[in-house]
Amino acid sequence: MTAARGGTGRPTGRPPLTEERKAEIRLEIARAAVDLFVTQGVAATTGEQIGAAVGVSARTVWRYFPSKESCVRPLFSAGIDLIAECLRRWRPGEPLEEVIDREFAVEGHLPAVPDRSTVGALVRLTRTEPGLRAIWLQTYDEAEPAFARALAERAGLPAGDLRPAIQAAVFNAALRAAVEYHAWHTTDTDPDPERVQAELMATLRSALAVVAEGVA
C-alpha cells in the first residue's frame, strides 16, 4: 500500500461534517432563503444568492435542498416537531396548553425560526407563491403520521388505529389554520417581536385547546 504524501499515513483534507453541523448549515441556508424571499421575492432569488448569504457555494445549497423553495422547509417543520413532542408528553387529564407552555418554555422560543419579524411574511408568501405553498402543505402532510403515533402512544392504542389517525388529522388542520390565521392578521411593522411571538403562541394554544376538548 502506498503511504500518504508526506509519509504520515494520516488522511488529508477536511474532516467529515457531524450531523449536528449539517443541521446547522441547513438552518443557516433556510434563514438566508427566507430573508431573501421576503425582501426581493422568490422569483428574483437564486441559489447563488442564498449560498453567498451563508458563505457557501450554490452547489452546497443544492446538496442540502432540491429547490430554492424547499430551503425554507426546516423553518416550517421545527415547530411541528415540537408540537408532536407535546402530544407525546400529554398526560390524560392534563390541559394540553399547559404541556405546550412547558415544552416551549424549555426551548425558550419557537425553535429554528428566522428573525421573528419575517415569520408571518414567510407564511403569507405561501398564499401567492405556489412553490412555497406546496412545501408548506407537504410539511403538514408528513407531520400527520407523527401526530398519530404520539396520540396512539398516549392512548395505549396500536399505531395504525383509526381513532388517533382521525385525531391527528384534526390537530394537524387546527395547527396549520392557527399559524395561517396569525400570519393573515399580523403585519411586519410591529416593533415588538416578543409581542408577536406571544400572540402566535396564544393563537396556537387556543386552537389546540379547542381540538383537545374532543380528545379523551
C-alpha positions in Angstrom: 0.0 0.0 0.0 1.4 3.4 -0.9 1.8 5.8 2.0 0.1 9.1 2.0 2.1 12.1 0.8 4.5 13.3 3.4 4.8 9.8 4.9 2.5 10.5 7.8 -0.1 7.9 6.8 -2.8 10.3 8.1 -5.8 11.2 5.9 -5.7 14.7 4.5 -8.5 17.2 3.8 -11.4 18.5 5.9 -12.9 16.1 8.5 -16.5 15.0 7.7 -19.3 17.2 9.0 -21.2 15.9 12.0 -25.0 15.5 11.8 -25.3 18.5 14.2 -23.3 20.7 11.9 -25.2 19.6 8.9 -28.4 20.6 10.6 -26.9 23.9 11.5 -26.0 24.5 7.8 -29.5 23.6 6.7 -30.9 26.1 9.2 -28.5 28.8 8.1 -29.5 28.2 4.5 -33.2 28.3 5.4 -32.8 31.6 7.3 -30.9 33.2 4.4 -33.5 32.0 1.9 -36.5 33.3 3.8 -34.8 36.7 4.3 -34.2 36.9 0.5 -37.7 35.7 -0.4 -39.3 38.3 1.9 -37.1 41.2 0.7 -36.9 40.5 -3.0 -39.3 37.8 -3.9 -38.9 34.1 -4.7 -38.5 34.5 -8.5 -35.7 37.0 -8.1 -33.8 34.8 -5.6 -31.1 32.5 -6.8 -29.2 29.6 -5.3 -26.0 31.6 -5.7 -27.5 34.4 -3.6 -28.7 32.1 -0.9 -25.3 30.5 -0.7 -23.5 33.8 -0.7 -25.6 35.0 2.3 -24.4 31.9 4.2 -20.9 31.8 2.9 -21.2 28.6 0.9 -21.5 27.7 -2.8 -24.7 27.2 -4.7 -23.6 23.6 -5.1 -23.7 23.3 -1.3 -27.2 24.7 -1.2 -28.4 22.2 -3.8 -26.7 19.4 -1.8 -29.0 20.1 1.1 -32.1 21.1 -0.8 -33.6 20.1 -4.2 -35.0 23.6 -4.9 -34.9 27.1 -3.6 -38.4 26.9 -2.3 -37.6 23.8 -0.3 -34.8 25.7 1.5 -37.4 27.1 4.0 -38.6 23.6 5.0 -36.7 23.5 8.3 -38.5 26.6 9.4 -41.9 25.1 8.7 -41.1 21.7 10.2 -39.4 22.6 13.5 -42.5 23.9 15.3 -44.5 20.9 14.1 -41.9 18.6 15.6 -42.2 20.3 18.9 -46.0 20.0 18.8 -45.6 16.3 18.2 -43.4 16.0 21.3 -46.1 17.9 23.2 -48.7 15.4 22.2 -46.3 12.6 23.2 -45.9 14.1 26.7 -49.5 15.0 27.1 -50.9 13.0 30.1 -54.6 12.1 30.4 -56.5 14.8 32.3 -53.8 17.4 31.8 -54.7 20.6 29.8 -52.8 20.5 26.6 -52.0 24.2 26.7 -50.0 23.6 29.9 -47.9 21.0 28.1 -47.3 23.4 25.3 -46.3 26.2 27.6 -43.9 23.9 29.4 -42.3 22.4 26.3 -41.9 25.7 24.5 -40.5 27.3 27.7 -37.8 24.7 27.7 -36.9 25.8 24.2 -37.2 29.4 25.2 -38.6 30.3 21.8 -40.1 28.8 18.7 -37.3 26.6 17.5 -35.4 27.2 14.3 -37.3 30.3 13.3 -35.7 33.2 11.4 -36.0 36.7 12.7 -39.5 36.8 14.1 -40.5 39.8 12.1 -40.3 37.6 9.0 -42.2 34.6 10.2 -45.6 36.0 9.3 -44.3 37.3 6.0 -43.0 33.8 5.1 -46.3 32.2 5.8 -48.1 35.0 3.9 -45.9 34.2 0.9 -47.4 30.8 0.7 -50.6 32.5 -0.4 -49.0 33.8 -3.6 -46.0 31.5 -4.2 -47.2 28.1 -5.4 -43.8 26.5 -4.8 -43.7 27.7 -1.1 -47.4 26.6 -0.7 -46.5 23.1 -1.9 -43.7 22.9 0.7 -45.9 24.3 3.4 -48.7 21.7 2.8 -46.3 18.9 2.3 -44.7 19.6 5.6 -48.0 19.3 7.4 -49.0 16.1 5.4 -45.8 14.5 6.6 -46.3 15.7 10.2 -49.7 14.0 10.5 -48.3 10.4 11.0 -46.1 11.7 13.8 -49.1 13.2 15.5 -51.0 10.0 15.0 -48.2 7.9 16.6 -47.9 10.3 19.5 -51.7 10.2 20.2 -51.8 6.4 19.8 -48.9 6.1 22.3 -50.7 8.4 24.7 -53.9 6.3 24.5 -52.2 2.9 24.5 -53.6 2.1 21.1 -51.9 0.4 18.1 -50.0 2.9 15.9 -52.3 2.1 13.0 -55.6 2.6 14.9 -58.2 4.7 13.2 -59.1 6.9 16.2 -55.6 8.5 16.7 -55.3 8.9 12.9 -58.5 11.0 12.8 -57.5 13.0 15.9 -54.1 13.6 14.3 -55.8 15.0 11.1 -57.9 17.3 13.3 -54.8 18.5 15.2 -52.9 19.0 12.0 -55.6 21.1 10.4 -56.0 23.2 13.6 -52.3 23.8 13.8 -52.0 25.0 10.2 -55.1 27.1 10.5 -53.8 28.8 13.6 -50.5 29.7 12.1 -52.1 31.0 8.9 -54.7 32.9 10.9 -51.9 34.6 12.9 -50.0 35.4 9.7 -53.0 36.9 7.9 -53.8 39.1 11.0 -50.3 40.5 11.7 -48.0 42.8 9.8 -44.3 43.2 9.5 -44.3 46.6 11.0 -44.9 45.6 14.7 -41.8 47.0 16.5 -42.2 44.4 19.3 -41.2 40.9 18.1 -41.7 39.5 21.6 -45.3 40.5 21.5 -45.7 39.0 18.0 -44.4 35.7 19.3 -46.6 35.8 22.4 -49.6 36.4 20.2 -48.6 33.4 17.9 -48.3 31.2 20.9 -51.6 32.3 22.3 -53.2 31.5 18.9 -51.7 28.1 18.9 -52.8 27.3 22.4 -56.3 28.4 21.7 -56.6 26.4 18.5 -55.1 23.2 20.0 -57.2 23.6 23.2 -60.4 23.6 21.2 -59.3 20.3 19.5 -58.1 18.8 22.8 -61.6 19.2 24.2 -62.7 16.3 22.0 -59.8 14.0 22.9 -60.3 11.9 26.0 
